[in-house]
Amino acid sequence: MANGSYFNEFLLLAFADKRELQLLHFSLFLGIYLAAFLANGLIITAIACDHHLHTPMYFFLLNLSLLDLGSISTTVPKSMANSLWDTRDISYSGCAAQVFFVFFLCSAECSLLTVMAYDRYVAICRPLHYRTLMDSRACVQMAAAAWGSSFLSALLHTANTFSIPLCQGDVVQQFFCEIPQILKLSCSDSYLREVGLLVVSGCLSFGCFIFIVVSYVQIFTAVLRIPSEQGQHKAFSMCLPHLAVVSLFLSTGTFAYLKPPSLSSPALDLVVAVLYAVVPPAVNPLIYSMRNKELKDALRKFIQWVQRQCQ
């Protein structure tokens, strides 16, 4: 401990005390991490290398995969290392970095999912205006706005969180450093300032969710007008999983940051954190590619090219 209010390091939540369970947790998270890393990496490579996929939809999907890679790489490897080496500590600077990148990447993903919903709305409901509204310049500006605004927001939240005096111990009741868990260590009313900022961010996230839902309602309405049942089935089979994953990510993320203290418990906090920080990066590649013929063809071509190079 550096002084009465600040720490040199924090102690993260341990998944288990028994060595066998620690190794089980390590193996489980390793499998999830490698699957997410490989799937998102393949999507990024396929989109970047195949000029047929240089369209707005795949441009945003590439950005989503980059965010998912960053998000899961911020939280899971440190938790894996702690379980493998039977330790719980994380440095003060490491904790601050986790807080910043988790908030930055999750906020950017929320904004990007909103942009992706708008892209699908324009493509399906206003196809004649699609090239005008979603030209390359507009796509770059929307993606840059999502990344830039989230970066500034994360910087503000991180600086505000770690300017608060902490005197309730150094134990963070989560497997990574998270703003709500850091605020629990506060010993003054100054934490209310950060709570207010979180409420504002939560309202913005809720606004994004409403926009996404309204966009998909418009899409579903347009799809129902399609005379082909096969076309309707294809559109619904693509859109419904997207909406389900978006709803899971935004609802659990918002709940994690804005839930009242009376609802907080280590088990509940852990489950919610896994649902918004670990599950989406691992599931998004499957949801956004499993019914996408163009992307699957590009991935197949890329894998075949790699195999030829290795022979």
C-alpha positions in Angstrom: 0.0 0.0 0.0 1.4 3.4 -1.0 -0.5 5.4 1.6 -3.9 5.5 3.3 -5.9 5.9 0.1 -4.0 4.4 -2.8 -2.6 0.9 -3.6 0.3 -0.5 -5.5 -1.8 -3.4 -6.6 -5.2 -5.0 -6.3 -6.4 -8.5 -5.7 -8.8 -10.0 -8.3 -11.6 -12.5 -7.7 -10.3 -16.1 -7.7 -12.6 -18.6 -9.5 -11.6 -21.4 -7.1 -9.3 -22.3 -4.2 -8.6 -25.9 -5.2 -5.8 -26.4 -7.7 -7.8 -28.8 -9.9 -10.6 -26.2 -10.3 -8.1 -23.5 -11.0 -6.6 -25.6 -13.8 -10.2 -26.3 -15.1 -10.9 -22.6 -15.2 -7.6 -22.0 -17.0 -8.4 -24.7 -19.6 -12.0 -23.4 -20.1 -10.9 -19.8 -20.6 -8.0 -20.9 -22.8 -10.4 -22.8 -25.1 -12.8 -19.8 -25.3 -10.0 -17.3 -25.9 -8.3 -19.4 -28.6 -11.7 -19.9 -30.4 -12.6 -16.2 -30.2 -9.0 -15.2 -31.3 -9.0 -17.6 -34.3 -12.6 -16.9 -35.4 -12.2 -13.1 -35.2 -8.8 -13.2 -36.7 -10.0 -15.2 -39.7 -12.9 -12.8 -40.3 -10.5 -9.8 -40.2 -8.1 -11.5 -42.6 -10.8 -12.7 -45.0 -12.4 -9.3 -45.2 -9.1 -7.5 -45.6 -7.8 -9.8 -48.3 -11.0 -10.3 -50.4 -11.9 -7.3 -52.4 -15.4 -8.6 -53.0 -16.0 -8.0 -49.3 -14.9 -4.4 -49.3 -18.5 -3.2 -48.7 -20.0 -1.2 -45.8 -21.5 -4.3 -44.1 -18.2 -6.1 -44.1 -16.2 -3.0 -43.2 -18.3 -2.7 -40.0 -18.0 -6.4 -39.4 -14.2 -6.1 -39.6 -14.3 -3.3 -37.0 -16.6 -5.4 -34.8 -14.1 -8.3 -34.9 -11.2 -5.9 -34.0 -13.2 -4.7 -31.0 -14.1 -8.3 -29.9 -10.4 -9.3 -30.2 -9.4 -6.4 -28.0 -12.2 -6.9 -25.5 -11.5 -10.5 -24.8 -7.8 -10.0 -24.8 -8.2 -7.3 -22.1 -9.9 -9.6 -19.5 -9.4 -13.3 -20.2 -5.5 -13.7 -20.4 -4.9 -12.1 -17.0 -7.5 -14.2 -15.4 -6.0 -17.3 -17.1 -2.5 -16.4 -15.9 -3.8 -15.9 -12.3 -5.4 -19.3 -12.3 -2.3 -21.0 -13.8 0.1 -19.4 -11.4 -2.2 -19.5 -8.4 -2.2 -15.8 -7.8 -4.7 -13.0 -7.6 -2.7 -9.8 -7.9 -2.8 -7.1 -10.6 -0.8 -3.9 -10.6 -2.4 -0.5 -10.1 -1.5 0.5 -13.6 -2.7 -2.8 -15.0 -6.0 -2.4 -13.2 -6.4 1.1 -14.6 -5.5 -0.2 -18.1 -8.2 -2.9 -17.8 -10.8 -0.4 -16.7 -10.0 1.9 -19.6 -9.9 -0.7 -22.3 -13.0 -2.6 -21.1 -15.0 0.6 -21.1 -13.5 1.8 -24.3 -14.0 -1.4 -26.3 -17.5 -2.1 -24.9 -18.7 1.4 -25.6 -17.3 1.4 -29.1 -19.0 -2.0 -29.7 -22.3 -0.5 -28.5 -21.9 2.4 -30.9 -20.8 0.1 -33.8 -23.7 -2.3 -33.3 -26.0 0.8 -33.6 -24.3 1.8 -36.9 -24.5 -1.8 -38.2 -28.3 -1.8 -37.5 -28.6 1.5 -39.4 -26.6 0.0 -42.3 -29.0 -3.0 -42.5 -32.0 -0.7 -42.2 -30.8 1.4 -45.2 -29.9 -1.7 -47.2 -33.3 -3.4 -46.8 -35.7 -0.5 -46.3 -34.1 2.2 -48.5 -32.1 0.2 -51.1 -32.3 2.9 -53.8 -30.5 5.4 -51.4 -28.0 2.9 -50.1 -25.0 3.9 -52.2 -25.6 7.5 -51.4 -26.1 7.2 -47.7 -23.5 4.5 -47.1 -20.6 5.6 -49.3 -17.0 4.9 -48.2 -16.6 8.4 -46.7 -19.8 8.1 -44.6 -18.7 4.6 -43.4 -15.3 5.8 -42.3 -16.8 8.8 -40.5 -19.3 6.7 -38.6 -16.7 4.1 -37.6 -14.2 6.9 -36.5 -17.0 8.5 -34.5 -17.7 5.3 -32.7 -14.0 4.7 -31.9 -13.2 8.3 -31.1 -16.2 9.1 -28.8 -15.7 5.8 -26.9 -12.0 6.6 -26.4 -12.8 10.0 -24.9 -15.6 8.6 -22.7 -13.3 5.8 -21.4 -10.6 8.3 -20.7 -13.0 10.4 -18.7 -14.4 7.5 -16.7 -11.0 6.0 -16.0 -9.5 9.3 -14.8 -12.6 10.0 -12.7 -12.6 6.5 -11.1 -9.0 6.5 -10.1 -9.1 10.0 -8.7 -11.4 8.8 -6.0 -9.8 7.9 -2.6 -10.0 4.2 -1.9 -9.9 2.9 1.7 -12.2 -0.2 1.7 -9.4 -2.7 1.1 -7.7 -3.7 -2.2 -9.9 -6.7 -3.1 -11.8 -6.4 -6.4 -14.8 -8.8 -6.4 -14.4 -9.6 -10.1 -12.0 -11.5 -12.3 -11.0 -8.2 -14.0 -10.9 -4.6 -12.9 -14.4 -3.1 -13.4 -15.6 0.4 -12.5 -18.5 -0.7 -10.2 -16.2 -3.0 -8.3 -13.6 -0.2 -7.9 -16.2 2.2 -6.7 -17.1 -0.2 -3.9 -13.6 0.5 -2.4 -14.3 4.2 -2.2 -14.5 5.8 1.3 -16.0 9.2 0.4 -19.1 10.6 -1.4 -16.9 11.6 -4.4 -17.8 8.2 -6.0 -21.2 9.7 -6.7 -19.7 11.8 -9.4 -18.7 8.7 -11.3 -22.0 7.1 -10.7 -23.6 10.1 -12.3 -21.4 9.7 -15.4 -22.3 6.0 -15.5 -26.0 6.9 -15.5 -25.4 9.2 -18.4 -23.5 6.5 -20.3 -26.2 4.0 -19.4 -28.9 6.3 -20.9 -26.9 6.7 -24.1 -26.6 2.9 -24.3 -30.3 2.5 -23.8 -30.8 5.0 -26.6 -28.6 2.9 -28.8 -30.6 -0.2 -27.9 -33.9 1.6 -28.7 -32.5 2.7 -32.1 -31.4 -0.9 -32.8 -34.8 -2.4 -31.9 -36.6 0.2 -34.0 -34.3 -0.4 -36.9 -34.9 -4.2 -36.7 -38.7 -3.7 -36.4 -38.6 -1.6 -39.6 -36.5 -4.4 -41.2 -38.9 -7.1 -40.1 -41.8 -5.1 -41.5 -40.1 -4.8 -44.8 -39.2 -8.5 -44.9 -42.8 -9.5 -44.3 -43.7 -7.8 -47.5 -41.3 -10.2 -49.4 -43.5 -12.6 -51.4 -40.9 -15.4 -51.2 -41.1 -17.5 -48.0 -37.5 -18.6 -48.5 -36.5 -14.9 -48.6 -38.4 -14.2 -45.4 -36.8 -17.2 -43.7 -33.3 -16.2 -44.7 -33.8 -12.6 -43.5 -35.3 -13.6 -40.2 -32.7 -16.3 -39.6 -30.0 -13.7 -40.0 -31.6 -10.8 -38.1 -33.0 -12.6 -35.1 -29.6 -14.0 -33.9 -28.1 -10.6 -34.4 -30.8 -9.0 -32.2 -30.5 -11.7 -29.6 -26.7 -11.2 -29.2 -27.1 -7.4 -29.2 -29.8 -7.6 -26.5 -27.6 -9.9 -24.3 -24.6 -7.7 -24.6 -26.3 -4.4 -23.9 -28.7 -5.7 -21.2 -26.0 -7.5 -19.2 -23.4 -4.6 -19.7 -25.9 -2.0 -18.5 -27.0 -4.1 -15.6 -23.4 -4.7 -14.5 -22.7 -1.0 -14.4 -26.0 0.4 -13.1 -27.4 -2.3 -10.8 -28.3 -1.2 -7.3 -25.9 -2.4 -4.5 -28.7 -4.5 -3.0 -28.7 -6.7 -6.1 -24.9 -7.2 -6.0 -23.4 -10.6 -5.1 -20.1 -12.2 -6.2 -21.8 -15.0 -8.1 -24.3 -12.7 -9.9 -21.6 -10.2 -10.7 -19.4 -13.0 -12.1 -22.1 -14.4 -14.3 -23.1 -11.0 -15.7 -19.4 -10.1 -16.4 -18.9 -13.3 -18.3 -22.1 -12.6 -20.3 -21.1 -9.2 -21.5 -17.3 -9.4 -21.6 -16.5 -13.0 -22.6 -19.5 -14.5 -24.4 -20.1 -11.8 -27.2 -16.5 -11.8 -28.5 -16.7 -15.6 -28.8 -20.2 -15.8 -30.2 -20.3 -12.8 -32.6 -18.1 -14.5 -35.3 -20.5 -17.5 -35.4 -23.6 -15.3 -35.4 -22.4 -13.0 -38.1 -20.8 -15.6 -40.4 -22.7 -18.9 -40.0 -25.4 -17.9 -42.5 -23.3 -15.5 -44.6 -22.3 -17.3 -47.9 -20.0 -14.6 -49.1 -18.0 -14.6 -45.9 -17.9 -18.4 -45.7 -16.6 -18.6 -49.3 -13.9 -16.0 -48.5 -12.8 -17.9 -45.4 -12.7 -21.2 -47.5 -10.6 -19.5 -50.1 -8.2 -18.1 -47.5 -7.8 -21.4 -45.7 -7.2 -23.2 -49.0 -4.5 -20.6 -49.9 -2.8 -21.1 -46.5 -2.8 -24.9 -47.0 -1.2 -24.4 -50.5 1.5 -22.2 -49.0 2.2 -24.8 -46.3 2.6 -27.7 -48.8 
